[in-house]
Amino acid sequence: MASGFSYANTTMDNGFSDSLGEHLKAVGRLFYLHSPSATLYEKVDDVPNFFRQSWPYFFIFMILEHIVLRLEGKKGIRLNDGITSISLGIFQECGRLLWRGAEYYLYTWIYQHHRLIELPWDSVLTWYVTAIGVDFCYYWMHRMCHEVHILWAQHQVHHTSEDFNMGVGIRQSVLQGWCGFVFYLPLALAIPPSQFVMHHQFSYLYMFWIHTKAIKSLGPLEYILNTPSHHRVHHGSNKYCLDVNYGGVLIIWDRIFGTFRPETDKVEIVYGLIYNNPSFNPLELQVFYNGYVMEKFRRLEGWENKLKAIFWGPSWEPGQCRTGDEHLKVDVDQTREIYDVRLPAWCNTYLVVHYAIVLYGFFELSAKYLGMTPISVLIFVLYIIASLTIIGMLFDNNKHAPVLEVLRCSALAFLTRSVTSPGVGTVLQIFYVISAMFWCLYTLKLLEIKKSTKVD
């Protein structure tokens, strides 16, 4: 008996220890704290999807950040803006589910057929060379996303929030990966694809937590690393914040290439775009700026100017240098109002419950998509995108949203029982029928949502 009890205790202790160790490793990944020898993979398929594994920790850190800010008497993460950030991150992940790593195919092809040097995949030295190489290429990719109009049209999604918090770290563009991958291709001449794919993930994981106001300074590390202080400047739309601090993990590239600017207490940073497009609709935020690019293309005369409208800087106009005239760039009003829509508590509760169901569906898809047919994955992705879009429209109090929500809930009430177990399907079917009736009442003016456009 004593021996058996001791054995069971030991088993539980080891299980707890192993679980704790895995959680500590997962948290460490957000800070680029890895064991090089434990993260060496021969093939791309062997590399875990560290980014997707980190989603639970993203949520935990966002909650902790919100609590810390509130305890300091500061504004935390707004419900509508925070959910929009998460939705945009899910949009990006849904894109990756559809093309199943296709963005890495060209890199792998170049490495297999045209590499100049064959660095060993199982070398710790290769691990460090890749980390530095990926970060160097990220600097130039990120810089070009601010200096090339069509690339900015995709990257601007990341800058659309008028808040600055960790949620913004997962507010990403669906298409930027395809637009920016070319800047990493020189690495394929020497860096094994598995090492590149791994460090590409590590780089973006690190950049999640630097989106915060909760950390003032990291002391001497500010000279080497990209930190919240440096990144706050990068996200500002004030004139002094424009086109600086492009680094990913390291800030040394900005110091070397003359694009570094420190944070100052003399200027209150205004976040968001210079010309905001107020919306909590993730689909609109993904695509709206492309319309500005096309409008500029049509407006200018001559093919030279039309091409420059696409490939020169966002603020460029004929007769100016490639990135535009610095003296003509707008300095935003530091007192401008932040876009907000105040919804009744019942409406926010409704949206949170429905959002949680969509979120659950997304994680189920992420876990099972490799065993599904491409058509099934596409249908599931379209359901997620449509649901997140309509929820965003409801946060905007868009006049078309209630009718679309009636249609969405009615369709789901019809489809639910055929894709879930009978018991769960019946519950969800009733839930969606009630939801559809709820918004029918709203369209009949029996319920009302009041709107405000100012944050206290």
C-alpha positions as CSV (number, residue, x, y, z in Angstrom):
1,M,0.0,0.0,0.0
2,A,2.7,2.4,1.0
3,S,4.7,1.6,-2.1
4,G,1.6,2.0,-4.3
5,F,0.7,5.4,-2.8
6,S,4.3,6.6,-3.2
7,Y,4.3,5.6,-6.9
8,A,1.0,7.4,-7.6
9,N,2.3,10.5,-5.9
10,T,5.5,10.4,-8.0
11,T,3.5,10.0,-11.1
12,M,1.3,13.0,-10.3
13,D,4.3,15.1,-9.4
14,N,6.1,14.3,-12.7
15,G,2.9,15.0,-14.6
16,F,2.5,18.4,-12.9
17,S,6.2,19.1,-13.4
18,D,6.0,18.2,-17.1
19,S,2.9,20.3,-17.5
20,L,4.4,23.3,-15.7
21,G,7.6,22.9,-17.8
22,E,5.6,23.0,-21.0
23,H,3.7,26.1,-19.9
24,L,7.0,27.8,-19.0
25,K,8.4,27.0,-22.4
26,A,5.3,28.3,-24.1
27,V,5.6,31.6,-22.2
28,G,9.3,31.8,-22.9
29,R,8.6,31.6,-26.6
30,L,6.8,35.0,-26.4
31,F,10.2,36.5,-25.3
32,Y,12.4,34.6,-27.7
33,L,13.7,32.5,-24.8
34,H,14.4,29.1,-26.4
35,S,16.9,26.3,-26.0
36,P,18.6,26.2,-29.4
37,S,19.5,22.5,-29.1
38,A,15.9,21.6,-28.3
39,T,14.5,23.5,-31.3
40,L,16.4,21.9,-34.2
41,Y,14.2,20.3,-36.9
42,E,15.3,18.6,-40.1
43,K,12.1,19.1,-42.1
44,V,9.5,21.9,-42.3
45,D,6.8,19.4,-41.5
46,D,8.6,18.7,-38.2
47,V,8.3,22.3,-37.0
48,P,5.4,22.7,-34.6
49,N,2.9,25.5,-35.2
50,F,4.2,27.5,-32.3
51,F,2.0,30.5,-33.2
52,R,-1.2,28.6,-33.1
53,Q,-0.1,26.9,-29.8
54,S,0.4,30.3,-28.3
55,W,-3.2,31.6,-28.7
56,P,-4.2,30.6,-25.1
57,Y,-1.2,32.6,-23.8
58,F,-2.1,35.6,-25.9
59,F,-5.5,35.7,-24.2
60,I,-3.9,35.2,-20.7
61,F,-1.5,38.1,-21.3
62,M,-4.2,40.3,-22.7
63,I,-6.3,39.7,-19.5
64,L,-3.3,40.4,-17.3
65,E,-2.5,43.6,-19.2
66,H,-6.1,44.8,-18.8
67,I,-6.0,44.1,-15.1
68,V,-2.7,45.9,-14.6
69,L,-3.8,49.0,-16.6
70,R,-7.1,49.2,-14.6
71,L,-5.2,48.9,-11.3
72,E,-3.1,51.8,-12.5
73,G,-6.2,53.8,-13.2
74,K,-5.7,53.6,-17.0
75,K,-8.0,52.6,-19.8
76,G,-7.8,48.8,-20.4
77,I,-8.7,46.9,-23.5
78,R,-12.1,48.0,-24.9
79,L,-14.4,45.2,-25.7
80,N,-15.2,46.2,-29.3
81,D,-11.6,47.1,-30.2
82,G,-10.2,44.0,-28.5
83,I,-12.6,41.7,-30.2
84,T,-11.8,43.4,-33.5
85,S,-8.1,42.7,-33.0
86,I,-8.7,39.1,-32.2
87,S,-11.0,38.8,-35.3
88,L,-8.2,40.2,-37.5
89,G,-5.8,37.6,-36.1
90,I,-8.3,34.9,-36.8
91,F,-8.7,36.2,-40.4
92,Q,-4.9,35.8,-40.9
93,E,-5.0,32.3,-39.4
94,C,-8.0,31.3,-41.6
95,G,-5.9,32.3,-44.6
96,R,-3.1,30.0,-43.5
97,L,-5.5,27.1,-43.0
98,L,-6.6,27.5,-46.6
99,W,-3.2,27.7,-48.3
100,R,-1.6,25.2,-45.8
101,G,1.9,26.7,-45.8
102,A,2.0,27.4,-49.6
103,E,3.7,30.7,-48.8
104,Y,6.9,28.8,-47.9
105,Y,7.0,26.7,-51.1
106,L,9.1,29.1,-53.1
107,Y,11.6,29.5,-50.3
108,T,11.9,25.7,-50.1
109,W,12.3,25.4,-53.9
110,I,15.1,28.0,-54.0
111,Y,16.9,26.2,-51.1
112,Q,16.6,22.8,-52.8
113,H,17.7,23.9,-56.3
114,H,19.8,27.1,-55.9
115,R,21.4,27.2,-52.4
116,L,25.0,28.5,-52.4
117,I,25.9,27.2,-48.9
118,E,24.5,24.2,-47.0
119,L,24.4,25.1,-43.4
120,P,23.7,22.1,-41.2
121,W,20.1,22.1,-39.9
122,D,21.2,20.5,-36.6
123,S,23.8,23.1,-35.7
124,V,23.3,25.6,-32.9
125,L,25.4,28.1,-34.9
126,T,22.9,27.8,-37.8
127,W,20.1,28.5,-35.2
128,Y,21.7,31.8,-34.2
129,V,22.6,32.8,-37.8
130,T,19.0,32.2,-38.8
131,A,17.7,34.2,-35.9
132,I,19.8,37.2,-36.9
133,G,19.1,36.8,-40.6
134,V,15.3,36.5,-40.2
135,D,15.3,39.6,-38.0
136,F,17.4,41.6,-40.5
137,C,15.1,40.6,-43.4
138,Y,12.1,41.5,-41.2
139,Y,13.4,45.0,-40.7
140,W,13.5,45.6,-44.5
141,M,10.2,43.9,-45.1
142,H,8.6,46.0,-42.4
143,R,10.2,49.2,-43.7
144,M,9.1,48.6,-47.2
145,C,5.5,47.9,-46.0
146,H,5.6,51.6,-44.8
147,E,7.4,53.0,-47.9
148,V,5.6,51.1,-50.7
149,H,1.9,52.1,-51.2
150,I,0.5,48.7,-52.2
151,L,2.4,47.0,-49.3
152,W,1.1,49.6,-46.9
153,A,-2.4,48.9,-48.1
154,Q,-2.0,45.4,-46.5
155,H,0.1,46.3,-43.5
156,Q,-2.1,49.2,-42.4
157,V,-4.5,46.7,-40.9
158,H,-2.0,46.3,-38.1
159,H,-2.1,50.1,-37.4
160,T,-5.9,50.6,-37.5
161,S,-6.5,50.4,-33.7
162,E,-6.6,53.7,-31.9
163,D,-5.6,51.9,-28.8
164,F,-2.2,50.3,-28.1
165,N,-2.3,47.0,-26.2
166,M,-1.3,43.4,-26.7
167,G,-4.5,42.7,-28.7
168,V,-2.9,44.9,-31.4
169,G,-0.1,42.4,-31.6
170,I,-2.4,39.8,-33.2
171,R,-4.2,42.4,-35.4
172,Q,-2.7,41.3,-38.7
173,S,-3.3,41.3,-42.5
174,V,-4.4,38.3,-44.4
175,L,-2.3,39.2,-47.4
176,Q,0.8,40.7,-45.9
177,G,2.5,37.3,-45.7
178,W,2.2,36.9,-49.4
179,C,3.3,40.5,-50.1
180,G,6.3,40.4,-47.8
181,F,7.7,36.9,-48.2
182,V,10.0,38.0,-51.1
183,F,12.2,39.9,-48.6
184,Y,13.1,36.7,-46.9
185,L,14.0,34.7,-50.1
186,P,17.8,35.6,-50.0
187,L,18.0,33.5,-46.8
188,A,17.0,30.5,-48.9
189,L,20.5,30.6,-50.5
190,A,21.9,29.2,-47.2
191,I,19.3,28.8,-44.4
192,P,17.5,25.4,-44.2
193,P,13.7,25.9,-44.6
194,S,12.9,24.3,-41.2
195,Q,15.1,26.8,-39.4
196,F,13.6,29.7,-41.4
197,V,10.0,28.7,-40.7
198,M,10.7,28.2,-37.0
199,H,12.4,31.6,-36.5
200,H,9.8,33.3,-38.6
201,Q,7.3,32.2,-36.0
202,F,9.5,33.1,-33.1
203,S,9.9,36.6,-34.5
204,Y,6.2,37.3,-34.6
205,L,5.6,35.7,-31.1
206,Y,8.2,38.1,-29.7
207,M,6.4,41.1,-31.3
208,F,3.1,40.2,-29.5
209,W,4.0,41.5,-26.0
210,I,5.8,44.7,-27.1
211,H,2.3,46.1,-27.9
212,T,1.6,47.5,-24.5
213,K,1.5,50.7,-22.3
214,A,1.9,48.6,-19.1
215,I,5.8,48.5,-19.5
216,K,7.5,51.8,-19.4
217,S,11.2,50.9,-20.0
218,L,13.5,47.8,-20.0
219,G,16.6,49.8,-19.0
220,P,19.8,48.8,-20.8
221,L,17.9,46.4,-23.0
222,E,16.4,49.4,-24.8
223,Y,19.7,49.8,-26.6
224,I,19.6,46.4,-28.2
225,L,16.0,45.0,-28.3
226,N,12.8,46.3,-29.7
227,T,10.7,47.1,-26.7
228,P,7.3,48.5,-25.8
229,S,8.8,52.0,-25.6
230,H,10.2,51.8,-29.1
231,H,7.2,50.2,-30.6
232,R,4.8,52.8,-29.1
233,V,6.6,55.3,-31.2
234,H,6.3,53.2,-34.3
235,H,2.5,52.9,-33.9
236,G,2.0,56.6,-33.3
237,S,0.4,58.7,-36.1
238,N,2.1,61.9,-34.8
239,K,4.5,63.4,-37.2
240,Y,7.5,62.6,-35.1
241,C,6.4,58.9,-35.0
242,L,6.2,58.4,-38.7
243,D,8.5,56.0,-40.6
244,V,10.7,55.0,-37.6
245,N,11.5,51.9,-35.4
246,Y,10.9,49.1,-37.9
247,G,12.8,46.5,-36.0
248,G,11.3,43.2,-35.0
249,V,13.3,41.6,-32.2
250,L,16.4,43.9,-32.4
251,I,16.3,47.7,-32.6
252,I,20.0,47.8,-33.7
253,W,18.9,47.8,-37.4
254,D,17.1,51.1,-36.9
255,R,20.1,52.5,-35.2
256,I,22.4,51.4,-38.0
257,F,20.2,52.6,-40.9
258,G,19.0,55.8,-39.3
259,T,15.4,55.1,-38.7
260,F,15.5,55.0,-34.9
261,R,13.6,57.5,-32.7
262,P,13.2,57.3,-28.9
263,E,10.0,57.8,-27.0
264,T,9.6,61.3,-25.5
265,D,7.4,62.5,-22.6
266,K,6.9,65.8,-24.4
267,V,4.5,64.4,-27.0
268,E,1.4,62.4,-26.2
269,I,1.2,59.6,-28.8
270,V,-1.9,59.4,-30.9
271,Y,-2.5,55.9,-32.2
272,G,-4.2,54.7,-35.3
273,L,-3.9,55.9,-38.9
274,I,-3.4,59.5,-39.9
275,Y,-6.7,59.3,-41.7
276,N,-8.7,56.7,-39.8
277,N,-11.5,54.6,-41.2
278,P,-13.7,54.2,-38.1
279,S,-15.0,50.6,-38.0
280,F,-15.0,47.4,-36.0
281,N,-15.7,45.4,-39.1
282,P,-12.7,43.2,-39.6
283,L,-13.4,42.5,-43.3
284,E,-13.7,46.2,-44.1
285,L,-10.4,46.9,-42.2
286,Q,-8.7,44.3,-44.3
287,V,-9.7,45.7,-47.6
288,F,-10.7,49.4,-47.4
289,Y,-7.2,50.9,-48.0
290,N,-6.8,49.1,-51.4
291,G,-9.6,51.4,-52.6
292,Y,-7.4,54.4,-51.8
293,V,-4.5,53.0,-53.8
294,M,-6.9,52.4,-56.8
295,E,-8.3,55.9,-56.5
296,K,-4.9,57.4,-56.6
297,F,-4.0,55.2,-59.6
298,R,-7.0,56.5,-61.5
299,R,-6.5,60.1,-60.4
300,L,-3.0,60.5,-61.7
301,E,-2.2,60.9,-65.4
302,G,0.5,59.1,-67.3
303,W,1.7,55.5,-66.7
304,E,4.8,56.6,-64.9
305,N,2.8,58.4,-62.3
306,K,0.2,55.6,-62.1
307,L,2.9,53.0,-61.3
308,K,4.4,55.3,-58.7
309,A,1.0,55.7,-57.1
310,I,1.3,51.9,-56.4
311,F,5.0,51.4,-55.7
312,W,6.1,54.8,-54.2
313,G,5.3,55.9,-50.7
314,P,1.7,56.3,-49.4
315,S,2.1,60.1,-49.2
316,W,3.9,60.6,-52.5
317,E,2.6,63.0,-55.1
318,P,4.0,64.0,-58.5
319,G,7.2,66.1,-58.2
320,Q,8.1,64.8,-54.7
321,C,10.8,62.3,-53.6
322,R,9.8,58.6,-53.4
323,T,8.5,58.7,-49.8
324,G,6.8,62.1,-50.2
325,D,7.6,65.6,-48.9
326,E,8.3,65.4,-45.2
327,H,7.1,69.0,-44.7
328,L,3.7,68.3,-46.2
329,K,3.0,65.3,-44.0
330,V,0.1,65.8,-41.6
331,D,0.6,66.1,-37.9
332,V,-2.5,64.6,-36.3
333,D,-4.5,66.5,-33.7
334,Q,-3.7,65.2,-30.3
335,T,-7.2,65.9,-29.1
336,R,-9.0,64.0,-31.8
337,E,-11.8,61.8,-30.6
338,I,-11.4,58.0,-30.5
339,Y,-14.1,56.1,-32.4
340,D,-16.4,54.1,-30.2
341,V,-19.9,52.8,-30.2
342,R,-21.6,52.4,-26.9
343,L,-24.0,49.4,-26.9
344,P,-26.4,48.3,-24.2
345,A,-25.2,45.6,-21.8
346,W,-27.6,43.1,-23.3
347,C,-26.2,43.6,-26.8
348,N,-22.6,43.3,-25.6
349,T,-23.5,40.1,-23.8
350,Y,-25.2,38.7,-26.9
351,L,-22.1,39.5,-29.0
352,V,-19.7,38.0,-26.5
353,V,-21.7,34.7,-26.3
354,H,-21.9,34.4,-30.1
355,Y,-18.2,35.4,-30.5
356,A,-17.2,32.6,-28.0
357,I,-19.1,30.1,-30.2
358,V,-17.3,31.3,-33.3
359,L,-14.0,31.2,-31.5
360,Y,-14.6,27.6,-30.4
361,G,-15.4,26.7,-34.0
362,F,-12.1,28.3,-35.1
363,F,-10.0,26.3,-32.7
364,E,-11.9,23.1,-33.6
365,L,-11.1,23.8,-37.3
366,S,-7.5,24.5,-36.5
367,A,-7.2,21.2,-34.7
368,K,-8.9,19.1,-37.4
369,Y,-8.4,20.8,-40.8
370,L,-5.6,18.5,-42.0
371,G,-8.1,15.6,-41.9
372,M,-10.8,17.6,-43.7
373,T,-11.3,18.1,-47.5
374,P,-10.3,21.5,-48.9
375,I,-14.0,22.2,-49.7
376,S,-15.0,21.5,-46.1
377,V,-12.2,23.8,-44.8
378,L,-13.2,26.5,-47.2
379,I,-16.9,26.4,-46.1
380,F,-15.9,26.4,-42.5
381,V,-13.6,29.4,-43.1
382,L,-16.3,31.3,-44.9
383,Y,-18.6,30.7,-42.0
384,I,-16.0,32.1,-39.5
385,I,-15.2,35.1,-41.7
386,A,-18.9,35.9,-42.3
387,S,-19.7,35.5,-38.6
388,L,-16.8,37.8,-37.5
389,T,-17.8,40.3,-40.1
390,I,-21.4,40.5,-39.0
391,I,-20.4,40.7,-35.3
392,G,-18.1,43.6,-36.2
393,M,-20.9,45.3,-38.0
394,L,-23.1,44.9,-35.0
395,F,-20.4,46.5,-32.9
396,D,-20.5,49.4,-35.4
397,N,-24.3,49.5,-35.1
398,N,-24.4,49.2,-38.9
399,K,-27.9,49.5,-40.2
400,H,-27.6,46.4,-42.3
401,A,-26.2,44.2,-39.5
402,P,-29.5,43.1,-37.9
403,V,-30.9,41.7,-41.1
404,L,-27.6,39.9,-41.8
405,E,-27.6,38.5,-38.3
406,V,-31.1,37.1,-38.8
407,L,-29.9,35.4,-41.9
408,R,-26.7,34.1,-40.3
409,C,-28.6,32.7,-37.2
410,S,-31.3,31.2,-39.4
411,A,-28.8,29.4,-41.6
412,L,-26.9,28.1,-38.6
413,A,-30.2,26.9,-37.0
414,F,-30.8,24.9,-40.2
415,L,-27.2,23.5,-40.5
416,T,-26.3,22.9,-36.8
417,R,-28.0,19.6,-36.3
418,S,-26.4,18.1,-39.3
419,V,-22.8,18.8,-38.2
420,T,-23.0,18.2,-34.4
421,S,-24.2,15.4,-32.1
422,P,-28.0,15.4,-31.7
423,G,-28.1,16.7,-28.1
424,V,-25.7,19.6,-28.7
425,G,-27.2,20.2,-32.1
426,T,-30.7,20.6,-30.6
427,V,-29.4,23.1,-28.0
428,L,-27.6,25.1,-30.6
429,Q,-30.5,25.0,-33.0
430,I,-32.8,26.5,-30.3
431,F,-30.1,29.0,-29.4
432,Y,-29.9,30.2,-33.0
433,V,-33.6,30.3,-33.5
434,I,-34.0,32.5,-30.5
435,S,-31.2,34.7,-31.7
436,A,-32.8,35.1,-35.1
437,M,-36.1,36.1,-33.5
438,F,-34.2,38.5,-31.2
439,W,-33.0,40.5,-34.2
440,C,-36.3,40.3,-35.9
441,L,-37.7,42.2,-33.0
442,Y,-34.9,44.8,-33.5
443,T,-35.7,45.2,-37.1
444,L,-39.4,45.8,-36.1
445,K,-38.1,48.7,-33.9
446,L,-39.2,46.9,-30.7
447,L,-35.5,47.0,-29.5
448,E,-33.1,49.9,-29.9
449,I,-29.3,50.3,-29.8
450,K,-28.0,53.8,-28.9
451,K,-24.8,55.0,-30.4
452,S,-22.0,57.2,-29.2
453,T,-18.8,58.2,-30.9
454,K,-16.6,59.3,-28.0
455,V,-14.6,57.5,-25.4
456,D,-14.4,59.1,-22.0
